[in-house]
C-alpha cells in the first residue's frame, strides 16, 4: 500500500488550462453544503475571509487509489494538502481566515478523513457538483466519478478575491495562502 500522506517523486505538474481565469471577482454561489460538523454551510453568507481549498478526493490507507491516479497532473496530494492546512490552521485563523476543504466525496467519506487526519476545520461535500457547476470549476473523470481539479479560493464577504490554480505542489498550498493573506491584510 502506498503512503498517501507523502507525495511521490516525479509527479506530473498540472498546467494552467485557463479553467479558473474568470473566477476573480465572482460571487460564491448561495448553496447549503453538507459539512463534517453535521451542519449545512453556505460559504457565500460567511463574513470575513474564507479559504476554500477544492480537491479531487482524499485517499484512505485501507483502499487503493484509482488506477493511473499518479499520472493525472494535479490529482495526487489531497491528504498532504489537508494536513498542511491542518498544521497551519492556527496561523490562518490568526490572519482572520476561516478554512474549509471541499470535494465531491460524500460527507461520510469526508468525516472519516477529517477524524483520521485530526482536521480542526470542516470539510464540505459537493457530491452533486452544484458548487462546482455554479462556478464552472474545472473537473476530470476517473472510474466513472467526476472530481474537481485542485483549486483554492479566497473570498471576502462572499466575493472571490484570490484564486490559486493550478495548485502544485499541494502540500505547499497552505504556505502560499498564508503569504497572500500576510501581503493583503484587510
C-alpha angles and dihedrals in degrees: 000000000000122000104250093190093068131058115238117233120259098027112169111259115234117236126222103259092178090251093137102032093109097050101084109103094013121129118244111248117258101242135141106236120192112245135206086240090067096253139103115252125200102195091190090065097052118109124224126018118337125190115203114183110193117202136174100242141317113246123226125223091227096053132058120244115248115280110273093014095136092052094059107093109243097003100106120072109055094127094047089047092051091046091051091053088047093050092048097038096110092051091047090050091049087055089056098255128137111208128213131172117213132193140147091254119116120263089248091056091046093047090055090052094044091052095042093048094040093233113188092203135059127267115214125213120224092174092149092046093235093136092044093048094045090056094033090234115186114260139178134201130232129166090356094305124116110219133185117247114238111277131150121211128194116198135184116204090343097311120114108239101167135025125193109199132184095022112207134188090020095204089064096051095093089056090050090051092049091050091050092048091049092050094045103045116174 
